[in-house]
Amino acid sequence: MKHIPVMLDEVLDALAIRTDGIYVDATFGRGGHAEAILQRLGKAGRLYAIDQDPEAVIAAKAMTEDQRFSVRQDSFARLRQCCEEWGISGRISGLLLDLGVSSPQLDNPERGFSFMQDGPLDMRMNFNAGPSAGDWLNRADEAEIADVLWRFGEERHSRRIARQIVGTRVQKPLASTRQLADIVEAAYPRAERHKHPATRSFQAIRIFINRELEALQAALEQSISLLAPGGRLAVISFHSLEDRMVKRFMRDQASGQEMPRHLPVRQSRHGQTMRLVGKAVKADEEELRGNPRARSAVLRVAEKLH
């Protein structure tokens, strides 16, 4: 499937693109959002992109030779370091985080993200770093596997699936996505309508292997000092755990801390760094007809105050 940027118009509106602004796409993917942002910039505008996937960085360099555009391979967990090296800390007009897996990653069986096609059990965003999903599943104990499936996939049959994984690998090490999907399906007591039994397990293992929630928390916390006053943070989530994290972060930054009861300024709050921009946005029916993968996407936006 061709990669289609999710909620493109909504993202552009959320970032309130200025022709002379500085923008960071911290999850370049295949550049759908980045390309549209670049088209709206004037000569003084700048766009910086980050992605930990080597293939995404190759795609970024092939997309354009525009001098207003810079890209580097890194994790958005190191957002501050990247921006400091670029010399744009505290000057960013808009920061975009489009979480999850891109269509090219899902559609390439060799990456191991999808249970729909058979391939190596990898699931690493950066396939040159860290243990693969297969490496971990073949050495982790049953309790750890069950915990990951429950915490990151909210999989209610986590213990049953973990037991099946450990029992199967004694006979034959786990090596392929189809093998894992079959194990999960066999462990399910009954089929679910409209959802493959392996959906939550694959999602949980991918999030754990790539430490996605840790990276997201780090990027959110770093964003405050990196944005310019009036700069906007736009985050697209595809998983309830991610969305809850983003919602809580933005809400806390917008509400600040309530002042002590004995002070005469009790109704004001201290430590507000952001204001919420609109409500959470989801893809409309027209977009979903052309891009069903946008069904679970949620866009939230906040603006730095000062």
Buried (B, 14 or more C-beta within 10 A) or exposed (E): EEBBBBBBEBBBBBBBBBEEBBBBBBBBBBBBBBBBBBEBBEEEBBBBBBBBBBBBBEBBEEBBEEEBBBBBBBBBBBBBEBBEEBEBBBBBBBBBBBBBBBBBBBBBBEBBBBBBBBBBBBBBBBBEEEBBBBBBBBEBEBEEBBBBBBBBBBBEBBBBBBBBBBEBBEEEBBBBBBBBBBBBBEBBEEEEEEEBBBBBBBBBBBBBBBBBBEBBBBBBEBBBEBBBEBBBBBBBBBBEBBBEBBBEBBEBBBEBEEBEEEEEEEEEEEEBBBEBBEEBBBBEEEBBEEBEBBEBBBBBBBBBBE
